[in-house]
Amino acid sequence: MSKRTARIELAPADVLYAFSTPKPSARPHFLRLVAANGETLAHSENYSTRANARRASLAWVAAFRDVLAAPATERVNEVTR
């Protein structure tokens, strides 16, 4: 069993809306690759929805497989603000 040394966080982007605020899943989201010590190693562009960001996280898991020694159930930590 390997020790996890980094994690991917999925967080909503801070965006100001002029008229109405969309539901949380429809807001822009971004990904952050965070080291075990809490330092941000990389961050993504904004994705238009949470679902798109989740799909992108699967690509990150494939790309950073050696850094992310996490089981499949712990791929992405969702951050709420």
C-alpha positions as CSV (number, residue, x, y, z in Angstrom):
1,M,0.0,0.0,0.0
2,S,1.5,3.3,-1.1
3,K,1.3,6.5,0.9
4,R,-0.6,9.5,-0.7
5,T,1.7,12.4,-1.2
6,A,-0.6,14.8,-3.1
7,R,-4.3,15.4,-3.8
8,I,-6.5,17.0,-6.3
9,E,-9.0,19.6,-5.0
10,L,-12.1,20.7,-7.0
11,A,-13.3,24.1,-6.0
12,P,-15.8,26.7,-7.3
13,A,-14.3,29.8,-8.9
14,D,-15.0,33.2,-7.3
15,V,-17.1,34.9,-9.9
16,L,-19.4,37.9,-9.5
17,Y,-22.8,37.6,-11.2
18,A,-24.7,40.7,-12.2
19,F,-28.2,39.4,-12.2
20,S,-28.6,36.0,-10.6
21,T,-26.4,33.4,-9.1
22,P,-26.6,29.9,-10.8
23,K,-26.9,26.8,-8.7
24,P,-23.5,25.5,-7.4
25,S,-23.1,22.7,-10.0
26,A,-23.5,25.2,-12.8
27,R,-20.9,27.7,-11.5
28,P,-17.4,27.7,-13.0
29,H,-15.0,25.3,-11.1
30,F,-11.2,24.7,-11.2
31,L,-8.8,22.0,-10.1
32,R,-5.8,22.4,-7.8
33,L,-3.0,19.9,-7.3
34,V,-2.0,20.1,-3.6
35,A,1.1,18.6,-2.0
36,A,1.0,16.7,1.3
37,N,2.4,19.8,3.0
38,G,-0.5,22.0,1.7
39,E,1.4,23.8,-1.0
40,T,-0.3,24.3,-4.4
41,L,1.7,22.6,-7.1
42,A,-0.5,23.3,-10.1
43,H,-4.0,24.7,-10.9
44,S,-6.2,24.5,-13.9
45,E,-8.2,26.9,-16.0
46,N,-11.9,27.5,-15.1
47,Y,-14.3,24.8,-16.3
48,S,-17.8,25.9,-17.1
49,T,-19.5,23.3,-14.8
50,R,-18.5,21.0,-11.9
51,A,-19.1,18.0,-14.2
52,N,-16.5,19.2,-16.7
53,A,-14.0,19.8,-13.9
54,R,-14.6,16.2,-12.7
55,R,-13.9,14.9,-16.1
56,A,-10.7,16.9,-16.3
57,S,-9.7,15.5,-12.9
58,L,-9.7,12.0,-14.4
59,A,-7.1,13.2,-16.9
60,W,-5.1,14.7,-14.1
61,V,-5.1,11.4,-12.2
62,A,-3.8,9.7,-15.3
63,A,-1.1,12.3,-15.8
64,F,0.0,12.5,-12.2
65,R,-0.4,8.8,-11.3
66,D,3.1,8.6,-9.7
67,V,2.4,11.6,-7.5
68,L,-1.1,10.7,-6.6
69,A,-0.8,7.4,-4.9
70,A,-4.5,7.4,-3.9
71,P,-7.2,4.7,-4.3
72,A,-9.8,5.3,-7.0
73,T,-12.4,6.4,-4.4
74,E,-10.2,9.3,-3.2
75,R,-9.4,10.8,-6.6
76,V,-10.8,14.3,-6.0
77,N,-11.5,16.2,-2.8
78,E,-14.4,18.7,-3.4
79,V,-13.8,22.0,-1.6
80,T,-16.9,24.0,-0.6
81,R,-16.8,27.8,0.1
